[in-house]
């Protein structure tokens, strides 16, 4: 019985101390908010933006939209961009959505994205920065963003692209060929580190 009381006292006294220490160090906010907690902390973290060389591609199967989920466009071992969803509206308007995963801890964060998140006078901007192209049956054409997010996820952001823009001459016939290649270049690395 004496051992149980000692354990209860230890927990009763120790738990608030541990919570206080986690709060003071910023670990609780990091746990809840992830990368956005670091990005918003202008006082303690600096931001560096670096362009990523190269073009990164993924093949999208328009005949089986679910099969595209999880296909990886970019992976450097710590940062990743992958297909989160492919949707169709009105039977011909296809969109592909990408999610990014970065790495973060109390020392800082890294994130590679097609979106540039930048600090501007105590605020944040999120602009689509990548150059996106699609290739269908040997024809390559520019595609445009349909949606972008801020750092809405603990480990990154998301963005969408229209797969078949209205200004292209290319006709898509998925019964003939359901595969369309998507390529992104001009990706950007976000490095957040302690000052």
Residue frames as qw, qx, qy, qz and C-alpha x, y, z in Angstrom:
[[0.000, 0.884, 0.467, 0.000, 0.00, 0.00, 0.00],
 [0.321, -0.777, 0.100, 0.532, 2.86, 2.37, 0.85],
 [0.415, -0.107, 0.603, 0.673, 4.39, 1.72, -2.58],
 [0.203, 0.642, 0.655, 0.344, 1.15, 2.64, -4.33],
 [0.147, -0.933, -0.241, 0.221, 0.90, 5.92, -2.43],
 [0.401, -0.561, 0.348, 0.636, 4.47, 6.76, -3.33],
 [0.359, 0.212, 0.691, 0.590, 3.73, 6.01, -6.99],
 [0.062, 0.829, 0.538, 0.141, 0.60, 8.20, -6.93],
 [0.271, -0.871, -0.015, 0.410, 2.53, 11.06, -5.29],
 [0.441, -0.292, 0.517, 0.673, 5.33, 10.73, -7.82],
 [0.259, 0.467, 0.679, 0.503, 2.87, 10.85, -10.70],
 [0.091, -0.896, -0.432, 0.058, 0.89, 13.68, -9.10],
 [0.291, -0.820, 0.151, 0.469, 4.02, 15.80, -8.64],
 [0.462, -0.255, 0.606, 0.595, 6.06, 14.60, -11.62],
 [0.408, 0.547, 0.667, 0.299, 3.44, 14.82, -14.35],
 [0.093, 0.970, 0.203, -0.095, 2.87, 18.59, -14.06],
 [0.350, -0.710, 0.400, 0.461, 6.64, 19.13, -14.04],
 [0.492, 0.038, 0.720, 0.487, 7.07, 17.08, -17.21],
 [0.301, 0.766, 0.542, 0.169, 4.17, 18.89, -18.93],
 [0.112, -0.953, 0.011, 0.281, 5.64, 22.26, -17.89],
 [0.421, -0.492, 0.558, 0.520, 9.06, 21.32, -19.29],
 [0.453, 0.325, 0.722, 0.409, 7.53, 20.12, -22.56],
 [0.159, 0.911, 0.382, 0.004, 5.57, 23.37, -22.82],
 [0.256, -0.856, 0.206, 0.400, 8.62, 25.55, -22.07],
 [0.433, -0.299, 0.659, 0.538, 10.79, 23.80, -24.67],
 [0.440, 0.413, -0.280, -0.746, 8.07, 24.07, -27.33],
 [0.031, -0.086, 0.980, 0.174, 7.66, 20.31, -27.69],
 [0.330, 0.456, 0.740, -0.368, 3.90, 20.42, -27.03],
 [0.405, 0.707, 0.001, -0.579, 3.26, 23.01, -29.77],
 [0.149, 0.463, -0.771, -0.411, 5.54, 21.09, -32.12],
 [0.201, 0.104, 0.972, -0.063, 3.60, 17.91, -31.37],
 [0.370, 0.609, 0.571, -0.408, 0.25, 19.60, -32.11],
 [0.388, 0.843, 0.050, -0.368, 1.19, 21.90, -35.02],
 [0.852, 0.150, 0.319, 0.387, 4.37, 20.44, -36.56],
 [0.532, 0.198, 0.234, 0.789, 6.15, 22.40, -39.27],
 [0.015, -0.789, -0.306, -0.532, 3.74, 25.36, -39.14],
 [0.579, -0.790, -0.132, 0.153, 4.70, 25.92, -35.49],
 [0.648, -0.278, 0.206, 0.678, 8.34, 26.30, -36.53],
 [0.343, 0.449, 0.414, 0.714, 7.56, 28.37, -39.63],
 [0.200, -0.867, -0.325, -0.321, 5.43, 30.82, -37.61],
 [0.636, -0.690, -0.064, 0.339, 8.16, 31.29, -35.00],
 [0.470, 0.805, -0.064, 0.357, 10.05, 34.19, -36.61],
 [0.341, -0.867, 0.317, -0.179, 11.83, 35.02, -33.35],
 [0.671, -0.475, 0.569, 0.033, 13.62, 31.68, -32.95],
 [0.729, 0.136, 0.604, 0.292, 13.87, 30.21, -36.49],
 [0.134, 0.586, -0.353, -0.717, 15.22, 31.55, -39.78],
 [0.791, 0.427, 0.419, -0.129, 13.99, 30.44, -43.21],
 [0.094, -0.485, 0.626, 0.604, 16.14, 29.64, -46.25],
 [0.791, 0.469, 0.262, -0.292, 14.65, 28.83, -49.64],
 [0.202, -0.466, 0.725, 0.465, 16.67, 26.84, -52.18],
 [0.748, 0.372, -0.213, -0.507, 15.56, 25.70, -55.64],
 [0.740, -0.153, 0.653, 0.046, 15.80, 21.95, -56.32],
 [0.185, 0.476, -0.637, -0.577, 17.50, 21.04, -59.60],
 [0.079, 0.001, 0.977, 0.199, 15.92, 18.55, -61.96],
 [0.600, -0.044, -0.252, -0.758, 12.56, 17.43, -63.23],
 [0.222, -0.054, 0.919, -0.320, 10.52, 14.83, -61.33],
 [0.516, 0.039, -0.485, -0.705, 7.80, 12.73, -62.92],
 [0.401, 0.057, 0.844, -0.351, 4.99, 10.34, -62.09],
 [0.215, -0.098, -0.759, -0.606, 2.65, 8.40, -64.39],
 [0.450, 0.117, 0.467, -0.752, -1.07, 8.82, -63.71],
 [0.005, 0.185, 0.937, 0.295, -3.54, 6.11, -64.74],
 [0.365, 0.003, 0.026, -0.931, -6.86, 7.78, -65.63],
 [0.637, -0.117, -0.629, -0.430, -8.66, 4.45, -65.98],
 [0.710, -0.412, -0.543, 0.176, -8.10, 3.55, -62.30],
 [0.026, -0.832, 0.118, -0.541, -7.97, 6.76, -60.27],
 [0.737, -0.647, 0.137, -0.139, -7.50, 5.07, -56.85],
 [0.936, 0.045, 0.002, 0.348, -4.41, 3.20, -58.11],
 [0.413, 0.677, -0.133, 0.594, -2.49, 6.49, -58.25],
 [0.489, -0.824, 0.082, -0.273, -2.71, 7.23, -54.53],
 [0.763, -0.550, 0.285, 0.185, 0.70, 7.02, -52.91],
 [0.786, 0.429, 0.100, 0.434, 2.74, 7.17, -56.13],
 [0.483, -0.671, 0.020, 0.562, 5.93, 9.07, -55.32],
 [0.464, 0.868, 0.052, 0.171, 6.99, 12.07, -57.39],
 [0.252, 0.727, -0.446, 0.457, 9.97, 13.16, -55.24],
 [0.843, -0.534, -0.062, 0.008, 11.89, 11.51, -52.41],
 [0.344, 0.721, -0.491, 0.347, 15.28, 12.55, -51.04],
 [0.559, -0.022, -0.742, 0.368, 15.11, 10.29, -48.00],
 [0.133, -0.260, -0.559, 0.776, 13.78, 13.01, -45.68],
 [0.354, 0.413, 0.115, -0.831, 11.29, 14.93, -47.82],
 [0.265, 0.205, 0.900, 0.278, 8.65, 13.46, -50.09],
 [0.454, 0.281, -0.049, -0.844, 5.99, 14.54, -52.59],
 [0.146, 0.097, 0.974, 0.141, 3.39, 11.92, -53.47],
 [0.351, -0.265, -0.518, -0.733, 0.00, 11.64, -55.17],
 [0.221, 0.046, 0.716, -0.661, -2.76, 11.91, -52.58],
 [0.502, 0.496, 0.618, -0.347, -5.76, 11.85, -54.91],
 [0.015, -0.033, 0.594, 0.803, -6.88, 11.99, -58.54],
 [0.356, 0.494, 0.626, -0.488, -10.41, 13.16, -59.22],
 [0.123, 0.222, 0.639, 0.726, -12.59, 13.72, -62.28],
 [0.268, 0.498, 0.410, -0.716, -15.37, 16.27, -62.70],
 [0.589, 0.591, 0.002, -0.551, -17.85, 16.22, -65.58],
 [0.937, 0.169, 0.299, 0.067, -16.20, 13.02, -66.92],
 [0.709, 0.568, 0.006, 0.419, -13.35, 14.98, -68.58],
 [0.003, -0.860, 0.272, -0.432, -11.88, 17.45, -66.07],
 [0.876, -0.181, -0.353, 0.275, -9.14, 15.54, -64.25],
 [0.118, -0.867, 0.334, -0.352, -7.16, 16.90, -61.31],
 [0.797, -0.017, -0.497, 0.343, -4.21, 15.38, -59.48],
 [0.396, -0.867, 0.122, -0.277, -3.46, 16.32, -55.87],
 [0.663, 0.280, -0.533, 0.445, -0.07, 16.03, -54.24],
 [0.618, -0.784, -0.032, -0.051, 0.86, 15.95, -50.54],
 [0.420, 0.622, -0.517, 0.411, 4.27, 16.80, -49.17],
 [0.815, -0.546, -0.160, 0.113, 6.00, 15.32, -46.15],
 [0.270, 0.758, -0.419, 0.422, 8.89, 17.11, -44.54],
 [0.699, -0.171, -0.553, 0.419, 11.03, 16.47, -41.50],
 [0.156, -0.762, 0.105, -0.619, 10.79, 18.50, -38.30],
 [0.675, -0.355, -0.522, 0.380, 12.04, 18.55, -34.72],
 [0.326, -0.874, -0.208, 0.295, 12.90, 21.17, -32.09],
 [0.477, -0.392, 0.306, 0.724, 16.04, 22.14, -34.03],
 [0.213, 0.431, -0.321, -0.816, 14.20, 23.01, -37.26],
 [0.723, 0.383, 0.532, -0.216, 12.52, 21.59, -40.32],
 [0.046, -0.280, 0.645, 0.710, 12.93, 20.84, -44.01],
 [0.590, 0.500, 0.560, -0.299, 10.22, 20.63, -46.65],
 [0.122, -0.125, 0.637, 0.751, 10.36, 20.23, -50.44],
 [0.383, 0.594, 0.615, -0.350, 7.26, 21.48, -52.24],
 [0.342, 0.471, 0.509, 0.634, 5.89, 22.97, -55.43],
 [0.182, -0.918, -0.284, -0.210, 4.64, 25.82, -53.25],
 [0.410, 0.309, -0.350, 0.784, 6.91, 28.57, -51.98],
 [0.472, -0.790, -0.389, 0.038, 6.04, 29.47, -48.37],
 [0.461, 0.320, -0.179, 0.808, 7.73, 32.74, -47.54],
 [0.296, -0.639, -0.470, 0.532, 7.65, 35.21, -44.70],
 [0.185, 0.520, 0.254, 0.794, 6.44, 38.70, -45.51],
 [0.136, -0.403, 0.221, -0.877, 6.17, 41.38, -42.78],
 [0.331, -0.103, 0.722, -0.598, 4.92, 39.22, -39.91],
 [0.807, 0.268, 0.176, -0.495, 2.84, 37.14, -42.30],
 [0.486, -0.164, 0.812, 0.279, 3.24, 34.17, -44.60],
 [0.587, 0.475, -0.236, -0.612, 2.64, 33.80, -48.34],
 [0.620, -0.025, 0.779, 0.092, 2.06, 30.54, -50.17],
 [0.502, 0.643, -0.214, -0.537, 2.53, 30.73, -53.95],
 [0.932, 0.186, 0.296, 0.092, 2.73, 27.91, -56.46],
 [0.152, -0.798, 0.456, 0.364, 6.36, 28.00, -57.60],
 [0.576, -0.103, 0.759, 0.285, 6.86, 24.80, -59.62],
 [0.405, 0.398, -0.455, -0.686, 6.68, 24.46, -63.38],
 [0.627, 0.082, 0.740, -0.231, 4.21, 21.69, -64.23],
 [0.397, 0.366, -0.579, -0.611, 3.91, 19.78, -67.50],
 [0.797, 0.076, 0.538, -0.263, 1.92, 16.79, -68.70],
 [0.131, 0.381, -0.772, -0.492, 2.81, 14.33, -71.43],
 [0.726, 0.241, 0.534, -0.360, 0.14, 12.36, -73.26],
 [0.822, 0.399, 0.379, 0.147, 0.95, 10.12, -76.24],
 [0.650, 0.141, 0.192, 0.722, 4.16, 12.02, -76.99],
 [0.053, 0.750, 0.194, 0.630, 2.59, 15.48, -76.67],
 [0.453, -0.307, -0.481, 0.685, 3.88, 17.66, -73.84],
 [0.071, -0.710, -0.278, -0.644, 1.94, 20.68, -72.60],
 [0.045, 0.247, -0.498, 0.830, 1.92, 23.07, -69.65],
 [0.444, -0.571, -0.676, -0.139, -0.57, 22.38, -66.84],
 [0.079, -0.562, 0.167, -0.806, -1.75, 24.74, -64.13],
 [0.081, -0.037, -0.815, 0.573, -2.42, 24.63, -60.41],
 [0.385, -0.520, -0.593, -0.479, -5.98, 24.09, -59.29],
 [0.633, -0.739, -0.148, -0.178, -5.46, 24.37, -55.56],
 [0.479, 0.373, -0.551, 0.573, -2.73, 25.19, -53.05],
 [0.632, -0.703, -0.324, -0.013, -2.59, 25.09, -49.28],
 [0.104, -0.825, 0.451, -0.324, -0.52, 26.67, -46.60],
 [0.248, 0.280, -0.885, 0.276, 1.34, 24.52, -44.10],
 [0.681, -0.288, -0.052, -0.671, -1.97, 22.94, -43.11],
 [0.938, -0.125, -0.322, -0.018, -0.58, 19.54, -42.15],
 [0.666, -0.703, 0.195, 0.157, 1.83, 18.74, -39.34],
 [0.669, -0.280, 0.482, 0.491, 4.45, 17.64, -41.85],
 [0.308, -0.006, 0.545, 0.780, 3.73, 19.70, -44.97],
 [0.365, 0.407, 0.031, -0.837, 1.28, 21.09, -47.50],
 [0.555, 0.328, 0.754, 0.128, -0.75, 20.05, -50.54],
 [0.217, 0.502, -0.239, -0.802, -1.38, 21.28, -54.06],
 [0.673, 0.386, 0.627, -0.066, -3.49, 20.27, -57.04],
 [0.045, -0.358, 0.535, 0.764, -3.04, 20.46, -60.81],
 [0.741, 0.466, 0.147, -0.460, -5.49, 20.42, -63.70],
 [0.637, -0.158, 0.677, 0.333, -4.34, 17.52, -65.87],
 [0.396, 0.420, 0.626, 0.524, -6.02, 18.62, -69.10],
 [0.018, -0.476, -0.150, 0.867, -6.06, 22.41, -69.45],
 [0.505, 0.696, 0.462, -0.219, -8.65, 23.99, -71.72],
 [0.234, 0.860, -0.265, -0.367, -5.97, 25.77, -73.76],
 [0.351, -0.356, 0.811, 0.304, -4.36, 22.54, -75.04],
 [0.590, 0.356, -0.420, -0.590, -4.94, 21.10, -78.50],
 [0.136, 0.193, -0.971, 0.030, -4.33, 17.56, -77.21],
 [0.756, -0.202, -0.201, -0.589, -7.35, 15.26, -77.11],
 [0.198, -0.315, 0.869, -0.326, -7.42, 12.77, -74.27],
 [0.814, -0.017, -0.341, -0.470, -9.05, 9.43, -74.98],
 [0.399, -0.488, 0.720, -0.291, -8.62, 7.15, -71.97],
 [0.923, 0.141, 0.295, -0.202, -10.15, 4.19, -73.81],
 [0.742, 0.613, -0.227, 0.153, -7.22, 4.40, -76.25],
 [0.577, 0.243, -0.482, 0.613, -4.48, 5.35, -73.73],
 [0.499, -0.786, -0.348, -0.107, -5.29, 5.97, -70.05],
 [0.696, -0.399, -0.125, 0.584, -1.78, 7.04, -68.92],
 [0.206, 0.911, 0.014, 0.357, -0.66, 10.64, -68.62],
 [0.685, -0.052, -0.312, 0.656, 2.75, 11.69, -67.31],
 [0.197, -0.965, -0.113, -0.134, 3.05, 14.59, -64.89],
 [0.700, 0.128, -0.205, 0.673, 6.41, 16.35, -64.46],
 [0.264, -0.958, -0.113, 0.017, 7.38, 19.05, -61.98],
 [0.643, 0.216, -0.171, 0.714, 10.51, 21.15, -62.04],
 [0.012, 0.540, -0.143, 0.830, 11.53, 24.23, -60.06],
 [0.680, -0.566, -0.465, 0.015, 10.63, 22.58, -56.76],
 [0.028, 0.740, -0.321, 0.590, 11.77, 24.47, -53.69],
 [0.644, -0.188, -0.629, 0.392, 13.47, 23.36, -50.47],
 [0.334, -0.818, 0.027, -0.468, 12.41, 25.15, -47.29],
 [0.643, 0.005, -0.576, 0.505, 15.02, 25.02, -44.53],
 [0.399, -0.809, -0.025, -0.431, 14.00, 26.29, -41.11],
 [0.708, 0.018, -0.510, 0.489, 16.74, 26.40, -38.49],
 [0.470, -0.769, -0.302, 0.312, 17.36, 27.91, -35.10],
 [0.232, 0.910, -0.110, 0.326, 18.81, 31.42, -35.08]]
